[in-house]
Amino acid sequence: MKKLCLIALILTLLLFASIHSQLNNAQTMISTIIVKSVATKGFELAIPADYIQQDRLTVTPSNGFGSGPVAVSGNTAVIYSGVGFYLYVRAGNVWSQQALLVPSDGASVPSLFPTVGIEGDTIVIGGSGATVNSNLNQGAAYVFVRNGTTWTEQQRLTASDGAAGNRFGCSVAISGESIIVGANGATVNGNSGQGASYVFVRSGSSWSQQTKLIADDGGANNNFGLRVAINGDSAVVTRGYRTSAAIVNPAAYVFVRNGPTWSQQQKLSVCEPSGNGGIQCDFGTSISIDGDNLAVGNFFLNVGNNNAQGGVYVFTRSGTSWSQQQRLTANDGGTDGLFGSAVSIENDTLLVSARADLGVPGSAYIFNRTGAVWSQQQKLQVNVTRDSFGQYASMSGNTLLIASPVDNGTPGNFVGAVYVFTDGSVAPTIRSPFDFDGDSKTDISIFRPTGANGAEWWWSRSSDGGNGAVTFGAGTDAIVPGDYTGDGKADIAVWRPSNGNWFVLRSEDSSFFAFPFGTSGDVPVPADFDGDAKTDAAVFRPSDVTWYISRSSGGTTIAAFGLAGDKPVPADYDGDGKADIAIFRPNGTSGAEWWLQRSTNSTVFAAQFGAATDKAVVGDYTGDSKSDIAIWRPADGNWYVLRSEDQSYYAFPFGTNGDLPTPGDFDGDGKIDAAVFRPSNSTWYAQRSTAGTLIQQFGASGDLPVPNAYVR
């Protein structure tokens, strides 16, 4: 057994040596972020997974359900119908209806010609047909936000220079605290129908217009703003299609933001023969941007002898320059398939729909990238004869949302449906950390190294307000609480540095078990690395930057990852229900660095974020089932969170110098709340995302707050 472990370790070290060489080369290429931008570094280790149908969503009466835009973010989906936008939320593998969103100005939803975007708890609905101050079709955008389980309209957005016929809201997209809205009918410099796009930013609960985007080479009837996309500080805007030789070629314009200022970075245009006669060009029928990756559809592209088979172009950015990486078509594509009806790109995965594939039924395709090469992984279809499956589609993590507006029924009386697919991995179980009573809320809790009869644990139950206490461990032990038994409650646990023994007090019956794993000098890093909803014992060995993981599902993982001086910060950064190996490097080349190895496909992600004296406070602050990179700055009490959705960040003050950060989900809404424990007066302060600020005195001098256990 020892020989096998040694061989495994040698092979792991050899693999790491190769990867580490690439990482060193990549370090000089990381974007200089300092809480601003992120670079993703992938290696040829991707292992694609097949997608399976998770659910089929319908409403009665249908009212055009699924016949308009759809969007998904984490465990929330928004779906068009003729009476409004339906909101669905997922718990485990089950989706249920949460709300129906309707603009407060009373406008008929179909008359708005709506579009939609979602991120976390914010939804934007575009309405290009809205009347504003008697201006027909000036257009508006409606922002809705969720508090707990309740959605309310936060603000109605209009262009500062809006006018009749602008069609503001013909396209919308959201990323973090920024929204972009297209107005393809806007008159610009006297050019009717040239089009424009507007960026709005949120401060607190108020949105304001940040800028108006126009093309450097804009002209009359360009329809600029027909499609928009935004990701962090990059936005993409398309202009209208070419339907005759006399019309200007379509294009996609990339804009970038530096501070509050936006500028055009590059214009992209690829016009190959499309449609009957080959004079048409529909480059830009769909767009999606993620970091330095951009997908642009042309669903009328002629491929060989197949008119309007459709295609998708993938562009990548290096520095400030974009170049075409590949043109994608369906392996089994045919005439009038309309491949490229919708696109959604995320990391190395691309979703493309072909709403007319096989005549009417429609299909969707999954492509995966290995290195710089994209290949078709899977084709998705549903078993009905008439549906336009794929007319609208969206992707978030391992979740696909695909609309089928004429899914069933008879001509003229169609019943729409929307299908949810996942990649077959276990859906992440949303469990609050440090939840000792199983009510899905973090409990205020302390570890007292010098209790009357030994080390003591005290906790305040969020379920009923009562207190619990137990003597367990020694004053020199490291606390390692977690759900080791998989019952949905955190178990009290310690790791003994002197001999590497683990001691776990079962929450079920207060019996305990012990086992050795690790040695003196190791750093305990327990987490659920195998996705079975049980915390696994694990250690990080700084002396040789090696991770040792004892999987509760069986077996041991040994992996070298990191450099001397790194701090281990394992968490589920990719939303697959498994903790990822990750490190926080306080003294990186140009500032604090983060390096993580995704468990989904073993690719490595790197980012510069924070300063050497910051504390790593990782957690899912945005509620998308992915942990966000986050820091707390002791000098001024500021928190900085890098959103996993789009690598934008936000910051806010909470706490003061001398406090100990104690992030947790204190209100049970699936989002980590900023919180601190103040040793000077043993008081807890938690900024709950749905329940307001919590202030509670709990503990005594010398106590250690348990939710601080994994802050590095």
C-alpha positions in Angstrom: 0.0 0.0 0.0 2.8 2.4 0.9 4.5 1.6 -2.4 1.3 2.4 -4.4 0.9 5.7 -2.5 4.5 6.5 -3.2 4.0 5.8 -7.0 0.8 7.9 -6.9 2.7 10.7 -5.2 5.5 10.6 -7.7 3.1 10.7 -10.7 1.2 13.6 -9.1 4.4 15.5 -8.5 5.5 14.9 -12.1 2.1 16.2 -13.3 2.3 19.2 -11.0 5.9 20.0 -12.2 4.5 20.2 -15.8 1.5 22.3 -14.7 3.6 24.5 -12.4 6.0 25.3 -15.3 3.0 26.4 -17.3 1.7 28.4 -14.3 5.0 30.2 -13.9 4.9 31.1 -17.6 1.3 32.2 -17.2 1.9 34.3 -14.2 3.4 37.1 -16.3 0.2 37.0 -18.4 -2.3 37.4 -15.6 -4.3 40.6 -16.0 -3.3 43.3 -13.5 -6.5 43.2 -11.5 -6.1 44.7 -8.1 -9.8 44.1 -7.6 -10.7 44.7 -11.2 -10.2 42.1 -13.9 -9.4 38.4 -14.1 -7.5 36.1 -16.4 -8.4 32.4 -16.9 -5.7 29.9 -17.6 -6.9 26.5 -18.9 -4.9 23.4 -19.6 -5.7 20.4 -21.8 -7.3 18.4 -19.0 -11.0 18.9 -19.7 -13.3 16.0 -19.2 -16.7 16.8 -20.7 -19.9 15.4 -19.2 -23.2 14.6 -20.9 -26.3 16.7 -20.3 -29.5 15.1 -19.2 -33.0 16.5 -18.9 -33.8 17.6 -15.4 -37.2 19.1 -15.8 -39.9 20.3 -18.2 -41.6 23.6 -17.1 -45.1 24.6 -18.2 -48.0 26.7 -17.0 -51.8 26.5 -17.5 -53.1 28.3 -19.5 -50.0 28.5 -21.6 -50.4 32.2 -22.8 -47.4 31.9 -25.0 -45.2 30.4 -22.3 -41.7 30.1 -23.7 -42.4 32.0 -26.9 -40.1 34.8 -25.8 -36.8 35.3 -24.1 -35.6 33.1 -21.3 -32.6 33.4 -18.9 -31.0 31.4 -16.0 -28.7 32.4 -13.2 -27.7 29.7 -10.7 -30.9 28.2 -9.3 -33.2 30.9 -10.7 -34.8 30.9 -14.2 -36.9 33.6 -15.8 -39.3 32.7 -18.7 -41.5 34.9 -20.9 -45.2 34.4 -21.3 -47.9 36.6 -22.7 -49.0 37.7 -19.2 -45.5 38.4 -17.7 -42.3 36.7 -16.9 -42.5 33.6 -14.7 -39.8 33.1 -12.1 -38.7 29.5 -11.2 -36.3 28.5 -8.4 -34.6 25.1 -7.9 -34.2 23.3 -4.7 -32.1 20.1 -5.2 -33.3 18.9 -8.6 -36.9 20.3 -8.3 -38.0 23.5 -9.9 -41.0 25.5 -8.6 -42.7 28.7 -9.6 -41.8 31.6 -7.3 -43.3 34.7 -8.9 -44.8 36.4 -12.0 -43.2 39.7 -12.9 -45.3 42.4 -14.6 -44.1 46.0 -15.3 -45.8 48.4 -12.9 -46.7 50.9 -15.5 -49.5 48.6 -16.7 -48.1 48.0 -20.2 -49.3 44.9 -22.0 -46.3 42.5 -21.9 -46.6 41.3 -25.5 -46.8 45.0 -26.7 -43.5 45.7 -25.1 -41.7 43.2 -27.4 -39.7 42.2 -24.2 -36.2 41.0 -23.7 -34.7 39.8 -20.4 -31.5 39.4 -18.5 -30.8 38.0 -15.0 -27.9 37.9 -12.5 -28.4 36.6 -9.0 -31.3 38.5 -7.4 -31.6 41.1 -10.2 -33.6 40.8 -13.4 -33.9 43.4 -16.1 -36.8 43.3 -18.6 -36.5 45.4 -21.8 -39.6 46.8 -23.4 -38.9 48.5 -26.7 -42.6 49.1 -27.3 -43.1 51.1 -24.1 -44.6 54.5 -24.3 -42.7 57.2 -22.4 -44.2 60.6 -21.9 -46.5 60.0 -24.9 -43.6 59.0 -27.1 -44.6 55.8 -28.8 -42.0 53.0 -28.9 -39.5 55.1 -27.0 -38.9 52.1 -24.8 -38.0 51.4 -21.2 -36.3 48.8 -19.1 -37.6 47.5 -15.8 -35.4 46.3 -13.0 -36.7 43.8 -10.5 -34.9 42.6 -7.3 -35.5 39.8 -4.9 -35.5 40.1 -1.2 -35.8 36.6 0.4 -38.5 35.1 -1.9 -40.2 38.4 -2.8 -39.6 40.2 -6.1 -40.3 43.9 -6.5 -39.7 46.4 -9.2 -36.7 48.5 -8.2 -36.6 51.0 -11.0 -37.8 51.8 -14.5 -34.9 52.9 -16.8 -35.2 55.2 -19.7 -32.6 56.9 -21.9 -31.7 60.5 -20.9 -32.2 61.6 -24.5 -35.0 59.2 -25.4 -37.5 59.9 -28.2 -40.3 58.2 -30.0 -39.3 55.2 -32.1 -35.9 54.7 -30.3 -36.9 51.1 -29.3 -34.9 51.4 -26.1 -35.0 47.9 -24.6 -34.9 46.0 -27.8 -32.0 44.1 -26.1 -30.8 44.0 -22.5 -28.0 42.3 -20.5 -26.8 42.5 -16.9 -23.5 41.9 -15.3 -22.9 42.7 -11.6 -24.0 46.2 -10.9 -24.1 47.1 -14.6 -27.0 46.9 -17.2 -26.7 47.5 -20.9 -29.8 48.4 -23.0 -30.0 48.5 -26.8 -32.0 51.2 -28.6 -31.6 50.2 -32.3 -34.0 52.9 -33.5 -32.3 55.9 -32.0 -31.3 58.8 -34.1 -27.7 59.8 -33.7 -26.1 62.9 -35.2 -29.1 63.3 -37.5 -28.9 59.7 -38.7 -32.3 58.1 -38.4 -32.2 54.5 -37.1 -28.4 54.5 -36.5 -29.0 53.1 -33.0 -27.3 53.4 -29.7 -26.8 51.5 -26.4 -26.9 52.7 -22.9 -25.0 51.5 -19.8 -26.5 52.0 -16.4 -24.8 51.3 -13.0 -26.3 50.7 -9.6 -25.2 52.5 -6.4 -27.1 51.1 -3.4 -30.6 50.6 -4.8 -30.5 53.4 -7.4 -29.6 53.0 -11.1 -28.1 55.9 -13.1 -27.0 56.2 -16.7 -23.2 55.9 -17.0 -22.7 56.3 -20.7 -24.2 56.1 -24.2 -22.4 53.9 -26.7 -22.4 54.5 -30.4 -20.3 52.9 -33.2 -17.3 54.9 -34.5 -18.5 54.3 -38.0 -22.2 54.5 -37.4 -24.7 55.5 -40.1 -28.4 55.8 -40.8 -30.5 52.6 -40.4 -27.6 50.6 -39.0 -29.8 49.3 -36.1 -26.9 49.4 -33.7 -28.0 48.0 -30.4 -30.0 45.1 -31.9 -28.2 42.7 -29.6 -26.2 43.5 -26.5 -24.1 41.5 -24.1 -22.0 42.5 -21.1 -19.5 40.8 -18.8 -17.6 42.7 -16.2 -15.9 45.7 -18.0 -16.5 44.4 -21.5 -19.6 44.9 -23.6 -20.6 43.8 -27.1 -23.2 45.5 -29.3 -24.3 44.4 -32.8 -25.9 46.3 -35.6 -28.5 45.1 -38.1 -28.3 42.4 -40.8 -27.6 42.7 -44.5 -30.6 41.7 -46.6 -29.4 43.2 -49.9 -26.1 44.2 -51.4 -27.0 47.9 -50.8 -27.0 47.5 -47.0 -23.9 47.8 -44.8 -22.4 44.6 -43.5 -23.4 43.6 -39.9 -20.8 43.8 -37.2 -20.2 43.2 -33.5 -18.5 46.1 -31.6 -16.6 45.4 -28.4 -16.4 48.2 -25.8 -14.3 48.2 -22.7 -14.6 50.2 -19.5 -11.8 51.9 -17.6 -13.2 53.5 -14.4 -16.4 55.1 -15.5 -15.2 55.6 -19.1 -16.2 53.3 -22.0 -14.3 53.2 -25.3 -14.6 51.1 -28.5 -12.0 48.4 -28.5 -12.6 46.6 -31.8 -15.1 46.0 -34.5 -15.7 42.4 -35.6 -17.4 41.4 -38.8 -17.5 38.1 -40.8 -19.8 38.0 -43.8 -19.9 34.7 -45.6 -22.7 33.8 -48.1 -26.0 33.5 -46.3 -29.6 32.9 -47.2 -31.1 32.4 -50.7 -28.8 33.8 -53.3 -26.0 34.2 -50.8 -26.2 38.0 -50.6 -27.6 38.0 -47.1 -25.5 38.2 -43.9 -26.9 37.7 -40.5 -23.7 37.9 -38.4 -24.9 38.8 -34.9 -28.2 37.0 -34.7 -27.1 35.9 -31.3 -24.1 36.9 -29.1 -22.6 35.9 -25.7 -19.4 37.1 -24.0 -17.6 35.5 -21.1 -14.2 37.0 -20.1 -12.0 36.9 -23.1 -14.3 34.7 -25.1 -17.1 35.9 -27.5 -19.5 33.8 -29.5 -21.4 35.3 -32.4 -24.2 33.5 -34.3 -25.2 33.7 -37.9 -28.2 31.4 -38.2 -28.6 32.1 -42.0 -25.1 31.0 -42.9 -24.9 28.8 -46.0 -22.7 25.7 -45.3 -21.8 23.9 -48.5 -25.0 23.4 -50.4 -27.2 23.9 -47.3 -28.8 27.3 -47.4 -29.3 28.8 -43.9 -27.8 25.8 -42.1 -26.2 28.3 -39.7 -22.9 28.8 -37.9 -21.3 30.4 -34.9 -18.0 32.3 -34.7 -15.9 32.1 -31.6 -13.5 35.0 -30.9 -10.8 35.3 -28.2 -9.0 38.3 -26.8 -5.3 38.5 -26.2 -4.4 41.7 -24.5 -6.6 44.2 -26.3 -6.9 42.4 -29.6 -9.7 40.0 -30.7 -9.2 37.3 -33.3 -11.4 34.5 -34.7 -10.6 31.2 -33.0 -13.0 29.0 -34.9 -16.2 28.8 -37.0 -18.5 26.1 -35.6 -21.3 24.3 -37.5 -23.4 21.2 -36.5 -21.9 17.9 -37.5 -25.3 16.8 -38.9 -26.5 20.2 -40.0 -28.9 20.6 -42.9 -30.8 23.2 -44.9 -32.7 25.8 -42.9 -31.6 24.4 -39.6 -30.9 28.0 -38.2 -28.0 26.8 -36.1 -27.0 29.8 -34.1 -30.5 30.9 -33.1 -29.2 31.3 -29.6 -25.7 31.1 -28.1 -24.3 31.1 -24.5 -20.7 30.7 -23.7 -19.1 30.0 -20.3 -15.5 29.1 -19.8 -14.8 26.2 -22.2 -18.4 25.3 -22.8 -20.7 26.7 -25.6 -24.4 26.1 -26.0 -25.8 26.7 -29.5 -29.4 26.1 -30.5 -30.9 25.4 -34.0 -34.5 26.1 -33.7 -35.5 24.7 -37.1 -33.2 21.7 -37.2 -35.0 18.7 -38.8 -37.7 20.9 -40.1 -39.5 22.3 -37.1 -38.6 20.3 -33.9 -35.3 22.0 -33.4 -32.1 21.0 -31.5 -29.4 22.3 -29.2 -25.7 21.5 -29.3 -23.0 21.5 -26.7 -19.4 22.3 -27.7 -16.4 21.9 -25.5 -12.9 23.5 -26.0 -9.7 21.6 -25.4 -6.7 23.9 -25.7 -7.7 26.2 -28.6 -10.0 23.6 -30.4 -13.7 23.4 -30.1 -15.5 20.2 -30.8 -19.2 19.1 -30.7 -19.9 17.1 -27.6 -23.6 16.4 -27.6 -26.8 17.1 -29.4 -30.0 17.7 -27.4 -33.5 17.0 -28.6 -37.0 16.4 -27.1 -39.5 13.8 -28.2 -42.2 15.9 -29.7 -43.1 16.4 -33.4 -43.6 20.2 -33.5 -41.9 22.5 -31.0 -39.2 25.0 -32.3 -37.0 23.7 -29.5 -34.1 26.1 -29.1 -35.8 29.3 -30.2 -34.5 30.8 -27.0 -31.8 29.3 -24.8 -29.5 30.3 -21.8 -26.8 28.7 -19.8 -25.5 29.2 -16.2 -22.8 26.8 -14.9 -24.0 23.3 -15.6 -27.6 24.3 -16.2 -29.2 24.8 -19.6 -32.6 26.4 -20.2 -34.1 25.8 -23.6 -37.4 27.1 -24.8 -39.9 25.2 -26.9 -42.7 27.7 -27.7 -44.8 25.3 -29.8 -44.0 22.2 -27.7 -47.4 20.5 -27.9 -51.0 21.0 -28.7 -52.7 21.7 -32.1 -51.9 24.4 -34.7 -53.1 27.7 -33.4 -53.4 26.4 -29.9 -49.8 25.5 -29.0 -48.7 24.7 -25.4 -45.2 26.1 -24.8 -42.7 24.5 -22.6 -39.2 25.2 -21.3 -36.7 22.4 -20.7 -34.0 22.3 -18.1 -30.8 20.2 -18.7 -27.9 19.6 -16.4 -24.6 17.8 -17.0 -25.5 14.9 -14.9 -23.4 15.9 -11.9 -24.9 16.0 -8.5 -26.8 19.3 -8.0 -25.1 21.3 -5.4 -26.7 21.0 -2.0 -27.1 24.4 -0.5 -26.1 24.0 3.1 -25.1 26.8 5.4 -21.7 26.6 7.0 -21.5 26.2 10.8 -25.1 25.2 11.0 -25.3 23.1 14.2 -29.1 22.8 14.4 -29.9 22.0 10.8 -32.1 24.9 10.0 -30.0 26.1 7.1 -28.7 29.1 9.0 -25.2 29.7 10.4 -25.2 29.6 14.2 -23.3 32.1 16.3 -20.7 29.9 18.0 -17.4 30.1 19.9 -14.6 27.8 20.9 -13.2 28.3 24.4 -9.7 26.9 24.6 -9.5 27.3 28.3 -12.8 26.2 29.7 -13.4 25.0 33.2 -12.9 21.3 32.4 -11.1 21.6 29.0 -11.9 23.1 25.7 -15.5 24.1 25.4 -17.9 24.8 22.5 -20.8 27.1 22.8 -23.4 27.9 20.2 -26.6 30.0 20.0 -29.2 28.0 18.0 -30.8 30.2 15.3 -33.8 27.8 15.2 -35.1 28.6 18.6 -32.7 31.1 20.3 -31.5 28.5 22.8 -27.9 27.8 23.7 -25.9 24.6 23.4 -22.6 23.7 25.0 -20.2 20.8 25.2 -16.6 20.1 26.3 -14.6 18.6 23.5 -10.9 18.7 22.6 -7.9 20.5 24.0 -6.9 24.1 24.0 -4.1 23.5 21.5 -6.3 21.7 19.0 -7.3 23.3 15.7 -11.1 23.5 15.2 -12.4 21.9 12.1 -16.2 21.9 12.2 -18.1 20.4 9.2 -20.8 17.9 8.3 -18.7 14.8 8.4 -21.8 12.5 8.7 -24.0 14.0 6.0 -27.0 14.7 8.2 -27.3 18.3 7.3 -25.9 19.5 10.6 -22.3 20.7 11.4 -20.4 18.3 13.6 -18.0 19.7 16.3 -14.5 18.5 15.4 -10.9 19.2 16.1 -7.6 18.3 14.6 -4.6 17.7 16.9 -1.4 19.3 15.4 0.9 17.2 17.7 -0.1 13.9 16.2 -2.4 14.6 13.2 -5.4 12.9 14.8 -9.0 14.0 14.0 -11.8 13.9 16.6 -15.4 14.3 15.4 -18.4 14.6 17.7 -21.5 13.3 15.8 -24.4 15.7 15.7 -26.8 12.8 15.6 -26.1 11.3 19.0 -23.1 13.1 20.5 -20.9 10.0 20.1 -17.5 10.6 18.7 -15.0 8.9 16.4 -11.3 9.5 15.8 -8.7 8.7 13.1 -5.2 9.8 12.1 -4.7 11.9 8.9 -1.8 14.4 8.6 1.2 15.3 10.6 2.7 18.1 12.6 3.1 21.2 10.5 0.1 20.5 8.2 -2.8 22.9 7.8 -6.2 21.2 8.1 -8.5 22.0 5.1 -11.7 19.9 5.5 -14.3 20.2 2.8 -16.6 18.1 0.6 -14.1 17.3 -2.2 -16.1 14.3 -3.6 -19.6 15.8 -3.7 -21.3 13.3 -1.4 -22.6 16.0 1.0 -20.1 14.9 3.7 -17.0 16.8 4.8 -13.8 15.1 4.0 -10.7 15.2 6.2 -7.9 16.9 4.3 -4.6 18.7 5.0 -2.3 21.0 3.1 1.4 20.4 3.7 3.3 23.7 3.4 6.7 22.0 3.4 6.1 20.5 0.0 2.8 22.3 -1.1 1.0 19.1 -1.3 -2.7 18.4 -0.6 -3.8 15.1 1.0 -7.5 14.4 0.9 -9.3 11.4 2.6 -12.5 11.1 0.6 -15.5 10.0 2.5 -16.6 8.1 -0.6 -13.4 6.1 -0.5 -9.8 6.6 -1.4 -7.1 9.2 -0.9 -6.2 12.0 -3.2 -2.7 13.4 -3.3 -2.1 16.5 -5.3 0.8 19.1 -5.4 -0.6 22.6 -5.9 0.8 25.9 -4.7 4.1 27.5 -3.7 5.8 28.2 -0.4 3.9 30.9 1.5 0.5 30.1 0.0 -2.6 29.8 2.1 -5.1 27.0 1.3 -8.7 28.2 0.5 -10.7 25.2 -0.8 -14.3 25.9 -1.8 -16.7 25.0 -4.6 -15.8 27.7 -7.1 -17.3 26.1 -10.1 -20.7 25.1 -8.7 -20.4 21.3 -9.2 -21.0 20.4 -5.6 -17.4 19.5 -5.0 -14.7 21.6 -3.2 -11.9 22.8 -5.5 -8.3 22.8 -4.5 -7.3 26.5 -4.2 -4.7 28.8 -2.7 -4.4 32.4 -1.8 -1.0 33.9 -2.4 -0.5 37.0 -0.3 2.8 37.9 -1.9 2.3 37.3 -5.6 4.3 38.9 -8.4 2.2 42.0 -8.6 -0.1 41.7 -5.5 -2.2 39.0 -3.9 -3.0 36.1 -6.2 -5.6 33.4 -6.2 -5.1 30.0 -7.9 -7.8 27.4 -8.2 -8.1 24.0 -9.9 -11.7 23.4 -11.0 -13.0 19.9 -10.1 -15.3 20.0 -13.1 -12.5 19.7 -15.7 -9.1 20.2 -13.8 -8.5 23.5 -15.6 -6.6 26.2 -13.5 -8.0 29.7 -12.9 -5.8 32.5 -11.7 -6.5 36.0 -10.6 -4.9 39.0 -8.9 -7.2 40.3 -6.2 -6.5 42.0 -2.9 -3.4 42.9 -0.9 -0.9 40.9 1.2 -2.4 41.9 4.5 -6.0 41.0 3.5 -7.9 38.1 5.0 -9.4 35.5 2.6 -13.1 35.1 3.3 -14.3 32.8 0.5 -18.0 32.1 0.2 -21.1 32.2 -2.1 -22.1 35.9 -1.6 -24.2 36.1 -4.7 -26.3 32.9 -4.3 -25.3 31.3 -7.6 -24.1 28.1 -5.9 -20.5 29.0 -6.7 -18.0 30.3 -4.1 -16.8 33.9 -4.8 -13.2 35.0 -4.2 -13.4 37.5 -1.4 -11.2 39.4 1.1 -11.7 41.4 4.2 -9.2 44.3 4.9 -8.4 44.6 8.6 -7.0 48.1 8.2 -10.4 49.7 7.3 -13.0 46.9 7.6 -13.8 46.8 3.9 -15.0 43.7 2.2 -14.2 43.0 -1.5 -16.1 40.3 -3.4 -15.2 39.1 -6.9 -18.4 37.7 -8.4 -18.1 34.2 -9.8 -20.7 35.1 -12.5 -18.7 37.7 -14.4 -15.5 38.5 -12.4 -16.8 42.0 -11.6 -16.4 43.0 -8.0 -18.2 45.0 -5.4 -17.0 46.5 -2.1 -18.5 47.7 1.2 -17.5 48.5 4.7 -18.4 46.2 7.6 -16.4 45.9 10.8 -13.3 47.7 12.1 -9.7 47.0 12.8 -9.4 44.4 15.6 -12.5 42.5 14.5 -12.4 38.9 13.4 -14.3 38.2 10.1 -16.9 35.5 10.5 -18.7 35.1 7.2 -21.7 32.8 7.2 -25.3 32.4 6.0 -27.0 33.9 9.0 -30.5 34.3 7.4 -30.6 31.0 5.4 -31.1 32.5 2.0 -28.3 30.6 0.3 -26.0 33.6 0.3 -23.0 34.3 2.6 -23.4 37.3 4.8 -20.6 39.6 5.9 -20.1 39.3 9.6 -17.5 40.1 12.3 -16.8 39.1 15.9 -15.5 41.9 18.1 -13.2 40.4 20.8 -13.1 43.6 22.8 -16.8 43.2 23.8 -17.6 39.6 22.6 -20.2 41.0 20.2 -21.3 39.7 16.8 -22.3 41.9 13.9 -23.8 40.3 10.8 -25.0 42.1 7.7 -27.7 39.7 6.7 -28.7 39.9 3.0 -32.4 39.5 3.7 -33.0 40.0 7.4 -31.2 43.2 8.2 -28.3 43.7 10.6 -27.8 41.3 13.5 -26.1 42.4 16.7 -25.7 39.9 19.5 -23.3 39.6 22.4 -22.1 36.0 22.8 -18.9 34.7 24.3 -16.2 35.8 26.7 -12.7 37.1 26.6 -10.3 34.7 24.9 -13.0 32.9 22.9 -12.5 32.1 19.3 -15.4 32.5 16.9 -16.1 29.2 15.1 -17.1 30.8 11.7 -13.6 32.3 11.6 -12.1 28.7 11.5 -11.3 28.8 7.8 -10.5 32.5 7.3 -6.9 32.7 6.1 
